[in-house]
Amino acid sequence: MPPAYTTDEMGKRLQSWRTLILLYLEQKPLYDTIDLSKPWDDPANAEAFKVGVPAYICPSAGCPANHTTYPAIVTVKGCLRPAEPRPLSEITDNPGETLIVIEVDTPHAVPWMVPPAA
């Protein structure tokens, strides 16, 4: 599992887990435009920030295309941990009782590049 977000050497949040999995969603061209060494809201990432990723938004949501209605559950003991990847082999809970991502309503949608709060 990817970390919930990446950080720089000072602990500043840079990129969301959603940025890190773009390669697995057939979004390599978008992924290649992102400077992972800079924060999501850095001018170097402004063009990528404008792009919508269809997998990150409910088709019936009425929010901007570059938003997501799928935030992750982030805890130090969760599947997605703050700034730390986790091997799938460590997740031994019943899959039917495990939450990683939830769906929120349109007013709670956020830009997909925004690192989640922990």
FIKOLZA-1660 file (N, C-alpha, C; in steps of 0.1 Angstrom, whole numbers, plus 5000, padded with zeros to 4 digits):
% residues 118
   i   px   py   pz ch aa at
   1 5009 4988 5000  A  M  N
   1 5000 5000 5000  A  M CA
   1 5009 5012 5000  A  M  C
   2 5005 5022 4993  A  P  N
   2 5013 5035 4993  A  P CA
   2 5011 5042 5006  A  P  C
   3 5020 5051 5009  A  P  N
   3 5018 5059 5021  A  P CA
   3 5006 5068 5018  A  P  C
   4 4999 5073 5028  A  A  N
   4 4988 5082 5026  A  A CA
   4 4992 5095 5019  A  A  C
   5 5005 5099 5022  A  Y  N
   5 5011 5110 5015  A  Y CA
   5 5026 5109 5017  A  Y  C
   6 5033 5117 5008  A  T  N
   6 5047 5118 5009  A  T CA
   6 5051 5131 5016  A  T  C
   7 5063 5131 5021  A  T  N
   7 5067 5144 5028  A  T CA
   7 5081 5147 5024  A  T  C
   8 5085 5160 5026  A  D  N
   8 5099 5164 5024  A  D CA
   8 5107 5161 5037  A  D  C
   9 5119 5165 5037  A  E  N
   9 5128 5162 5048  A  E CA
   9 5124 5170 5061  A  E  C
  10 5115 5180 5059  A  M  N
  10 5110 5188 5070  A  M CA
  10 5096 5183 5075  A  M  C
  11 5091 5173 5068  A  G  N
  11 5078 5167 5072  A  G CA
  11 5066 5174 5065  A  G  C
  12 5069 5183 5056  A  K  N
  12 5058 5190 5049  A  K CA
  12 5052 5180 5039  A  K  C
  13 5039 5180 5038  A  R  N
  13 5032 5170 5029  A  R CA
  13 5034 5175 5015  A  R  C
  14 5037 5165 5007  A  L  N
  14 5040 5168 4992  A  L CA
  14 5028 5163 4983  A  L  C
  15 5027 5150 4983  A  Q  N
  15 5017 5143 4974  A  Q CA
  15 5008 5134 4981  A  Q  C
  16 4996 5132 4975  A  S  N
  16 4986 5123 4980  A  S CA
  16 4989 5109 4975  A  S  C
  17 4983 5099 4982  A  W  N
  17 4984 5085 4977  A  W CA
  17 4978 5084 4963  A  W  C
  18 4968 5092 4960  A  R  N
  18 4962 5092 4947  A  R CA
  18 4972 5095 4936  A  R  C
  19 4981 5104 4939  A  T  N
  19 4992 5107 4929  A  T CA
  19 5001 5095 4927  A  T  C
  20 5004 5088 4938  A  L  N
  20 5013 5077 4937  A  L CA
  20 5007 5065 4930  A  L  C
  21 4994 5063 4929  A  I  N
  21 4989 5052 4922  A  I CA
  21 4984 5055 4908  A  I  C
  22 4987 5066 4903  A  L  N
  22 4983 5070 4889  A  L CA
  22 4988 5060 4879  A  L  C
  23 5000 5055 4881  A  L  N
  23 5005 5045 4872  A  L CA
  23 4997 5032 4871  A  L  C
  24 4990 5029 4881  A  Y  N
  24 4982 5017 4881  A  Y CA
  24 4968 5019 4876  A  Y  C
  25 4965 5032 4873  A  L  N
  25 4952 5036 4867  A  L CA
  25 4953 5040 4852  A  L  C
  26 4964 5036 4846  A  E  N
  26 4967 5039 4832  A  E CA
  26 4968 5055 4830  A  E  C
  27 4974 5061 4840  A  Q  N
  27 4975 5076 4839  A  Q CA
  27 4990 5080 4839  A  Q  C
  28 4998 5072 4833  A  K  N
  28 5013 5075 4832  A  K CA
  28 5016 5088 4826  A  K  C
  29 5009 5093 4815  A  P  N
  29 5012 5106 4810  A  P CA
  29 5010 5117 4820  A  P  C
  30 4999 5116 4828  A  L  N
  30 4997 5126 4839  A  L CA
  30 5007 5125 4850  A  L  C
  31 5010 5112 4854  A  Y  N
  31 5020 5110 4864  A  Y CA
  31 5033 5116 4861  A  Y  C
  32 5037 5115 4848  A  D  N
  32 5050 5120 4843  A  D CA
  32 5051 5135 4844  A  D  C
  33 5040 5142 4845  A  T  N
  33 5040 5157 4845  A  T CA
  33 5042 5162 4859  A  T  C
  34 5041 5153 4869  A  I  N
  34 5041 5157 4883  A  I CA
  34 5055 5157 4889  A  I  C
  35 5059 5168 4895  A  D  N
  35 5072 5168 4902  A  D CA
  35 5070 5163 4916  A  D  C
  36 5073 5151 4919  A  L  N
  36 5071 5145 4932  A  L CA
  36 5079 5151 4943  A  L  C
  37 5090 5158 4939  A  S  N
  37 5098 5164 4949  A  S CA
  37 5092 5177 4954  A  S  C
  38 5081 5182 4948  A  K  N
  38 5075 5195 4952  A  K CA
  38 5061 5192 4957  A  K  C
  39 5055 5201 4965  A  P  N
  39 5042 5199 4970  A  P CA
  39 5032 5199 4958  A  P  C
  40 5020 5193 4961  A  W  N
  40 5009 5192 4951  A  W CA
  40 5005 5206 4946  A  W  C
  41 5006 5217 4955  A  D  N
  41 5002 5230 4951  A  D CA
  41 5013 5239 4946  A  D  C
  42 5025 5233 4943  A  D  N
  42 5036 5241 4938  A  D CA
  42 5033 5245 4924  A  D  C
  43 5037 5257 4919  A  P  N
  43 5035 5260 4905  A  P CA
  43 5040 5250 4895  A  P  C
  44 5050 5242 4898  A  A  N
  44 5055 5231 4889  A  A CA
  44 5044 5221 4887  A  A  C
  45 5034 5220 4896  A  N  N
  45 5024 5209 4895  A  N CA
  45 5010 5215 4891  A  N  C
  46 5010 5228 4887  A  A  N
  46 4998 5235 4884  A  A CA
  46 4990 5229 4873  A  A  C
  47 4997 5224 4862  A  E  N
  47 4989 5218 4851  A  E CA
  47 4983 5205 4855  A  E  C
  48 4990 5197 4862  A  A  N
  48 4985 5184 4867  A  A CA
  48 4973 5186 4876  A  A  C
  49 4974 5197 4884  A  F  N
  49 4963 5200 4894  A  F CA
  49 4950 5202 4886  A  F  C
  50 4950 5207 4874  A  K  N
  50 4938 5211 4867  A  K CA
  50 4931 5198 4861  A  K  C
  51 4939 5187 4860  A  V  N
  51 4934 5175 4853  A  V CA
  51 4925 5167 4862  A  V  C
  52 4914 5162 4856  A  G  N
  52 4905 5153 4864  A  G CA
  52 4909 5139 4861  A  G  C
  53 4907 5130 4871  A  V  N
  53 4910 5116 4869  A  V CA
  53 4897 5109 4871  A  V  C
  54 4891 5104 4861  A  P  N
  54 4877 5098 4862  A  P CA
  54 4876 5088 4873  A  P  C
  55 4886 5080 4876  A  A  N
  55 4885 5070 4887  A  A CA
  55 4884 5076 4901  A  A  C
  56 4887 5089 4902  A  Y  N
  56 4887 5096 4915  A  Y CA
  56 4874 5103 4918  A  Y  C
  57 4864 5102 4910  A  I  N
  57 4852 5110 4912  A  I CA
  57 4840 5101 4908  A  I  C
  58 4830 5102 4917  A  C  N
  58 4817 5095 4914  A  C CA
  58 4811 5102 4902  A  C  C
  59 4806 5094 4892  A  P  N
  59 4801 5099 4880  A  P CA
  59 4789 5109 4882  A  P  C
  60 4781 5107 4893  A  S  N
  60 4770 5115 4896  A  S CA
  60 4773 5127 4905  A  S  C
  61 4786 5129 4909  A  A  N
  61 4790 5140 4917  A  A CA
  61 4790 5153 4909  A  A  C
  62 4786 5164 4915  A  G  N
  62 4785 5176 4908  A  G CA
  62 4797 5186 4912  A  G  C
  63 4808 5180 4914  A  C  N
  63 4820 5188 4918  A  C CA
  63 4829 5190 4906  A  C  C
  64 4839 5199 4908  A  P  N
  64 4849 5201 4897  A  P CA
  64 4856 5188 4893  A  P  C
  65 4860 5187 4880  A  A  N
  65 4866 5175 4875  A  A CA
  65 4879 5171 4882  A  A  C
  66 4886 5181 4888  A  N  N
  66 4899 5178 4894  A  N CA
  66 4897 5175 4909  A  N  C
  67 4885 5172 4913  A  H  N
  67 4882 5169 4927  A  H CA
  67 4880 5154 4928  A  H  C
  68 4880 5149 4941  A  T  N
  68 4877 5135 4944  A  T CA
  68 4866 5134 4954  A  T  C
  69 4858 5124 4953  A  T  N
  69 4848 5121 4963  A  T CA
  69 4852 5109 4971  A  T  C
  70 4865 5104 4969  A  Y  N
  70 4870 5092 4976  A  Y CA
  70 4882 5095 4985  A  Y  C
  71 4879 5100 4997  A  P  N
  71 4891 5101 5006  A  P CA
  71 4895 5088 5013  A  P  C
  72 4907 5088 5017  A  A  N
  72 4912 5076 5024  A  A CA
  72 4910 5077 5039  A  A  C
  73 4909 5066 5046  A  I  N
  73 4910 5065 5060  A  I CA
  73 4925 5064 5064  A  I  C
  74 4930 5074 5071  A  V  N
  74 4944 5075 5074  A  V CA
  74 4946 5074 5089  A  V  C
  75 4953 5064 5094  A  T  N
  75 4956 5063 5108  A  T CA
  75 4970 5055 5109  A  T  C
  76 4977 5057 5120  A  V  N
  76 4989 5050 5122  A  V CA
  76 4988 5035 5122  A  V  C
  77 4976 5030 5125  A  K  N
  77 4974 5015 5125  A  K CA
  77 4965 5011 5113  A  K  C
  78 4962 5021 5104  A  G  N
  78 4953 5018 5093  A  G CA
  78 4960 5012 5081  A  G  C
  79 4953 5009 5070  A  C  N
  79 4959 5004 5058  A  C CA
  79 4968 5014 5052  A  C  C
  80 4963 5027 5051  A  L  N
  80 4971 5038 5046  A  L CA
  80 4976 5046 5058  A  L  C
  81 4989 5046 5060  A  R  N
  81 4995 5053 5071  A  R CA
  81 5001 5066 5067  A  R  C
  82 5002 5075 5076  A  P  N
  82 5009 5088 5073  A  P CA
  82 5023 5086 5069  A  P  C
  83 5027 5090 5057  A  A  N
  83 5041 5091 5052  A  A CA
  83 5048 5077 5053  A  A  C
  84 5041 5066 5053  A  E  N
  84 5048 5053 5055  A  E CA
  84 5040 5043 5046  A  E  C
  85 5047 5036 5037  A  P  N
  85 5041 5026 5029  A  P CA
  85 5038 5013 5039  A  P  C
  86 5030 5005 5034  A  R  N
  86 5027 4993 5042  A  R CA
  86 5025 4981 5033  A  R  C
  87 5032 4970 5036  A  P  N
  87 5030 4958 5027  A  P CA
  87 5016 4952 5029  A  P  C
  88 5010 4947 5018  A  L  N
  88 4997 4941 5019  A  L CA
  88 4996 4929 5028  A  L  C
  89 5008 4923 5030  A  S  N
  89 5008 4911 5038  A  S CA
  89 5006 4914 5053  A  S  C
  90 5007 4927 5057  A  E  N
  90 5005 4931 5071  A  E CA
  90 4990 4933 5073  A  E  C
  91 4982 4934 5063  A  I  N
  91 4968 4937 5065  A  I CA
  91 4961 4923 5066  A  I  C
  92 4958 4919 5078  A  T  N
  92 4952 4906 5080  A  T CA
  92 4938 4906 5085  A  T  C
  93 4932 4918 5086  A  D  N
  93 4918 4919 5089  A  D CA
  93 4909 4913 5078  A  D  C
  94 4897 4910 5082  A  N  N
  94 4887 4905 5073  A  N CA
  94 4885 4915 5062  A  N  C
  95 4887 4912 5049  A  P  N
  95 4885 4923 5039  A  P CA
  95 4871 4929 5038  A  P  C
  96 4861 4921 5042  A  G  N
  96 4847 4926 5043  A  G CA
  96 4845 4935 5054  A  G  C
  97 4854 4937 5063  A  E  N
  97 4853 4946 5074  A  E CA
  97 4864 4956 5075  A  E  C
  98 4871 4958 5063  A  T  N
  98 4882 4967 5063  A  T CA
  98 4879 4979 5054  A  T  C
  99 4880 4991 5059  A  L  N
  99 4878 5003 5051  A  L CA
  99 4892 5009 5047  A  L  C
 100 4894 5013 5035  A  I  N
 100 4906 5020 5031  A  I CA
 100 4901 5034 5025  A  I  C
 101 4891 5033 5017  A  V  N
 101 4886 5046 5011  A  V CA
 101 4871 5046 5013  A  V  C
 102 4865 5058 5015  A  I  N
 102 4851 5059 5016  A  I CA
 102 4846 5069 5005  A  I  C
 103 4833 5070 5002  A  E  N
 103 4828 5079 4993  A  E CA
 103 4821 5090 5001  A  E  C
 104 4823 5103 4998  A  V  N
 104 4817 5114 5004  A  V CA
 104 4808 5121 4995  A  V  C
 105 4799 5130 5000  A  D  N
 105 4791 5138 4991  A  D CA
 105 4799 5149 4985  A  D  C
 106 4793 5155 4975  A  T  N
 106 4799 5166 4967  A  T CA
 106 4804 5177 4976  A  T  C
 107 4797 5182 4986  A  P  N
 107 4803 5193 4994  A  P CA
 107 4816 5190 5001  A  P  C
 108 4818 5177 5003  A  H  N
 108 4831 5173 5010  A  H CA
 108 4842 5168 5000  A  H  C
 109 4840 5169 4987  A  A  N
 109 4850 5166 4978  A  A CA
 109 4862 5175 4979  A  A  C
 110 4873 5170 4976  A  V  N
 110 4886 5178 4976  A  V CA
 110 4894 5176 4964  A  V  C
 111 4903 5185 4960  A  P  N
 111 4912 5182 4949  A  P CA
 111 4919 5169 4951  A  P  C
 112 4920 5161 4940  A  W  N
 112 4926 5148 4942  A  W CA
 112 4940 5148 4945  A  W  C
 113 4947 5159 4942  A  M  N
 113 4962 5159 4945  A  M CA
 113 4964 5163 4960  A  M  C
 114 4955 5167 4967  A  V  N
 114 4957 5172 4981  A  V CA
 114 4960 5160 4990  A  V  C
 115 4971 5161 4998  A  P  N
 115 4974 5150 5007  A  P CA
 115 4963 5150 5018  A  P  C
 116 4959 5138 5022  A  P  N
 116 4949 5137 5033  A  P CA
 116 4954 5141 5046  A  P  C
 117 4945 5145 5055  A  A  N
 117 4948 5148 5069  A  A CA
 117 4950 5135 5076  A  A  C
 118 4959 5135 5086  A  A  N
 118 4961 5123 5094  A  A CA
 118 4956 5124 5108  A  A  C
% end
